[in-house]
Amino acid sequence: MPELQSLIQRYWNKTQRYRSAFTHLVGPQGRWLMHYEHRLIMEAIKRRDSEGSASHLLGHIRRTRMTLAEHPEMFAPG
């Protein structure tokens, strides 16, 4: 799976600026929530609970999108 690893690495590197800005934006409470959501996703994966992991992932993405929609300045050029 070297091609997949390479794709993930490139995506990770290209999004560093946004991930860092988002983490700063949400502050300590938001970071706690993010880590909690990630733990829920990983625990469901470890249990091989595909429905649970998908549900947690979708909730995490939805919440992140809503937060980002409140801060369009994060995507301003410059």
N, CA, C and O of each residue as an XYZ file, in Angstrom:
312
protein
N       0.796     -1.194      0.000
C       0.000      0.000      0.000
C       0.847      1.271      0.000
O       0.442      2.281      0.576
N       1.997      1.233     -0.627
C       2.840      2.436     -0.668
C       2.168      3.631     -1.332
O       2.373      4.768     -0.909
N       1.369      3.386     -2.366
C       0.705      4.502     -3.042
C      -0.289      5.185     -2.119
O      -0.389      6.412     -2.106
N      -1.024      4.396     -1.349
C      -1.980      4.959     -0.402
C      -1.250      5.744      0.683
O      -1.678      6.838      1.049
N      -0.162      5.196      1.193
C       0.628      5.900      2.208
C       1.158      7.222      1.666
O       1.154      8.233      2.368
N       1.609      7.213      0.429
C       2.121      8.434     -0.192
C       1.011      9.478     -0.340
O       1.221     10.662     -0.074
N      -0.154      9.033     -0.761
C      -1.299      9.936     -0.904
C      -1.679     10.545      0.439
O      -1.903     11.752      0.533
N      -1.753      9.734      1.460
C      -2.103     10.219      2.798
C      -1.054     11.211      3.288
O      -1.407     12.250      3.847
N       0.222     10.912      3.089
C       1.303     11.803      3.531
C       1.213     13.150      2.827
O       1.361     14.191      3.467
N       0.973     13.145      1.520
C       0.859     14.411      0.785
C      -0.330     15.223      1.281
O      -0.221     16.433      1.475
N      -1.460     14.562      1.485
C      -2.658     15.247      1.985
C      -2.389     15.831      3.369
O      -2.736     16.980      3.641
N      -1.775     15.042      4.234
C      -1.448     15.490      5.587
C      -0.565     16.736      5.536
O      -0.821     17.711      6.242
N       0.460     16.703      4.710
C       1.385     17.834      4.615
C       0.714     19.080      4.042
O       0.985     20.192      4.496
N      -0.151     18.904      3.057
C      -0.806     20.055      2.427
C      -1.862     20.698      3.322
O      -2.205     21.865      3.128
N      -2.374     19.966      4.283
C      -3.427     20.511      5.137
C      -2.909     21.000      6.497
O      -3.700     21.428      7.338
N      -1.620     20.942      6.713
C      -1.052     21.321      8.004
C      -1.467     22.733      8.423
O      -1.839     22.956      9.575
N      -1.405     23.666      7.509
C      -1.755     25.059      7.834
C      -3.188     25.158      8.360
O      -3.449     25.851      9.344
N      -4.102     24.468      7.704
C      -5.510     24.535      8.095
C      -5.768     23.793      9.403
O      -6.538     24.259     10.243
N      -5.134     22.660      9.573
C      -5.310     21.911     10.816
C      -4.784     22.712     12.002
O      -5.401     22.738     13.067
N      -3.655     23.355     11.812
C      -3.079     24.166     12.876
C      -3.983     25.359     13.207
O      -4.237     25.644     14.377
N      -4.459     26.042     12.187
C      -5.346     27.197     12.400
C      -6.643     26.763     13.076
O      -7.136     27.448     13.971
N      -7.196     25.630     12.652
C      -8.440     25.144     13.247
C      -8.232     24.786     14.712
O      -9.058     25.121     15.561
N      -7.142     24.114     15.003
C      -6.838     23.723     16.381
C      -6.708     24.957     17.273
O      -7.185     24.960     18.408
N      -6.069     25.992     16.763
C      -5.937     27.247     17.515
C      -7.308     27.909     17.680
O      -7.628     28.436     18.745
N      -8.095     27.877     16.633
C      -9.416     28.502     16.640
C     -10.329     27.899     17.712
O     -11.004     28.637     18.429
N     -10.357     26.585     17.826
C     -11.309     25.939     18.729
C     -10.858     25.977     20.182
O     -11.670     25.764     21.082
N      -9.593     26.242     20.425
C      -9.106     26.370     21.798
C      -9.087     25.044     22.548
O      -9.369     23.993     21.973
N      -8.755     25.100     23.833
C      -8.603     23.879     24.635
C      -9.861     23.012     24.690
O      -9.767     21.789     24.586
N     -11.024     23.618     24.850
C     -12.258     22.833     24.926
C     -12.539     22.134     23.602
O     -12.937     20.969     23.581
N     -12.333     22.842     22.506
C     -12.538     22.254     21.186
C     -11.547     21.149     20.895
O     -11.894     20.139     20.282
N     -10.295     21.341     21.339
C      -9.285     20.286     21.156
C      -9.665     19.044     21.946
O      -9.507     17.920     21.470
N     -10.172     19.257     23.166
C     -10.598     18.113     23.976
C     -11.688     17.341     23.232
O     -11.647     16.113     23.165
N     -12.659     18.061     22.676
C     -13.753     17.426     21.950
C     -13.242     16.691     20.712
O     -13.670     15.572     20.430
N     -12.326     17.321     19.975
C     -11.745     16.678     18.794
C     -11.082     15.352     19.160
O     -11.307     14.333     18.508
N     -10.266     15.379     20.207
C      -9.561     14.158     20.627
C     -10.549     13.091     21.089
O     -10.356     11.902     20.834
N     -11.593     13.517     21.761
C     -12.610     12.580     22.214
C     -13.300     11.916     21.015
O     -13.505     10.702     20.996
N     -13.649     12.727     20.026
C     -14.277     12.178     18.821
C     -13.339     11.197     18.116
O     -13.770     10.139     17.655
N     -12.072     11.549     18.035
C     -11.102     10.645     17.406
C     -11.009      9.331     18.178
O     -10.925      8.260     17.578
N     -11.024      9.412     19.495
C     -10.990      8.186     20.306
C     -12.212      7.317     20.048
O     -12.094      6.099     19.914
N     -13.391      7.943     19.976
C     -14.610      7.181     19.689
C     -14.509      6.461     18.342
O     -14.890      5.297     18.224
N     -14.000      7.151     17.343
C     -13.847      6.555     16.012
C     -12.887      5.366     16.080
O     -13.190      4.287     15.569
N     -11.728      5.571     16.715
C     -10.722      4.504     16.789
C     -11.220      3.315     17.608
O     -10.956      2.168     17.248
N     -11.924      3.566     18.683
C     -12.451      2.460     19.495
C     -13.466      1.648     18.705
O     -13.497      0.422     18.815
N     -14.288      2.307     17.919
C     -15.261      1.591     17.084
C     -14.542      0.761     16.022
O     -14.941     -0.369     15.737
N     -13.483      1.319     15.439
C     -12.702      0.575     14.446
C     -12.084     -0.662     15.095
O     -12.131     -1.753     14.525
N     -11.508     -0.495     16.282
C     -10.895     -1.635     16.980
C     -11.921     -2.725     17.277
O     -11.590     -3.911     17.269
N     -13.153     -2.328     17.538
C     -14.237     -3.293     17.801
C     -14.797     -3.872     16.504
O     -15.660     -4.749     16.521
N     -14.288     -3.366     15.382
C     -14.798     -3.755     14.055
C     -16.270     -3.378     13.888
O     -17.049     -4.077     13.240
N     -16.612     -2.260     14.492
C     -17.977     -1.736     14.442
C     -18.047     -0.706     13.315
O     -17.860      0.490     13.540
N     -18.315     -1.180     12.118
C     -18.290     -0.277     10.969
C     -19.393      0.780     11.032
O     -19.171      1.929     10.649
N     -20.562      0.405     11.504
C     -21.648      1.387     11.609
C     -21.331      2.451     12.655
O     -21.569      3.639     12.437
N     -20.795      2.016     13.790
C     -20.437      2.965     14.843
C     -19.325      3.897     14.410
O     -19.393      5.104     14.646
N     -18.300      3.343     13.777
C     -17.183      4.191     13.348
C     -17.652      5.183     12.283
O     -17.255      6.348     12.303
N     -18.491      4.727     11.357
C     -19.011      5.634     10.329
C     -19.863      6.728     10.956
O     -19.775      7.890     10.559
N     -20.679      6.367     11.924
C     -21.532      7.342     12.592
C     -20.707      8.391     13.334
O     -20.987      9.586     13.242
N     -19.696      7.943     14.065
C     -18.832      8.880     14.795
C     -18.062      9.774     13.823
O     -17.911     10.973     14.058
N     -17.577      9.180     12.730
C     -16.834      9.965     11.749
C     -17.716     11.028     11.112
O     -17.304     12.179     10.974
N     -18.920     10.650     10.726
C     -19.825     11.622     10.116
C     -20.177     12.751     11.082
O     -20.249     13.913     10.681
N     -20.393     12.417     12.336
C     -20.661     13.451     13.331
C     -19.483     14.395     13.506
O     -19.661     15.607     13.629
N     -18.288     13.838     13.517
C     -17.065     14.641     13.652
C     -16.905     15.575     12.449
O     -16.607     16.758     12.611
N     -17.101     15.045     11.263
C     -16.987     15.862     10.049
C     -18.056     16.951     10.032
O     -17.767     18.095      9.682
N     -19.271     16.612     10.400
C     -20.373     17.587     10.419
C     -20.058     18.728     11.389
O     -20.223     19.898     11.044
N     -19.608     18.394     12.592
C     -19.302     19.426     13.578
C     -18.150     20.301     13.098
O     -18.188     21.521     13.258
N     -17.130     19.686     12.513
C     -15.992     20.451     12.004
C     -16.435     21.387     10.887
O     -16.036     22.551     10.857
N     -17.255     20.887      9.973
C     -17.752     21.731      8.880
C     -18.553     22.918      9.400
O     -18.413     24.033      8.897
N     -19.385     22.682     10.398
C     -20.189     23.768     10.963
C     -19.285     24.823     11.593
O     -19.530     26.020     11.449
N     -18.259     24.387     12.279
C     -17.312     25.326     12.890
C     -16.584     26.110     11.808
O     -16.436     27.328     11.914
N     -16.130     25.418     10.769
C     -15.426     26.100      9.679
C     -16.344     27.088      8.954
O     -15.892     28.157      8.545
N     -17.612     26.749      8.790
C     -18.561     27.644      8.114
C     -18.734     28.954      8.885
O     -19.064     29.983      8.295
N     -18.514     28.919     10.181
C     -18.614     30.119     11.008
C     -17.363     30.995     10.889
O     -17.348     32.122     11.384
N     -16.307     30.479     10.231
C     -15.027     31.198     10.150
C     -14.448     31.158      8.741
O     -13.401     30.548      8.526
N     -15.114     31.800      7.770
C     -14.616     31.785      6.394
C     -13.258     32.480      6.250
O     -12.548     32.255      5.270
N     -12.901     33.311      7.211
C     -11.609     34.004      7.152
C     -10.436     33.032      7.147
O      -9.338     33.392      6.721
N     -10.650     31.817      7.609
C      -9.577     30.825      7.615
C      -9.117     30.481      6.205
O      -7.995     30.015      6.008
N      -9.996     30.715      5.215
C      -9.680     30.328      3.848
C      -9.370     31.523      2.958
O      -9.271     31.396      1.737
N      -9.219     32.673      3.578
C      -8.885     33.876      2.800
C      -7.444     33.744      2.285
O      -6.572     33.238      2.990
N      -7.208     34.198      1.069
C      -5.841     34.125      0.534
C      -4.877     34.946      1.390
O      -5.225     35.970      1.977
N      -3.675     34.448      1.425
C      -2.704     35.284      2.062
C      -1.902     34.708      3.100
O      -1.055     35.390      3.675
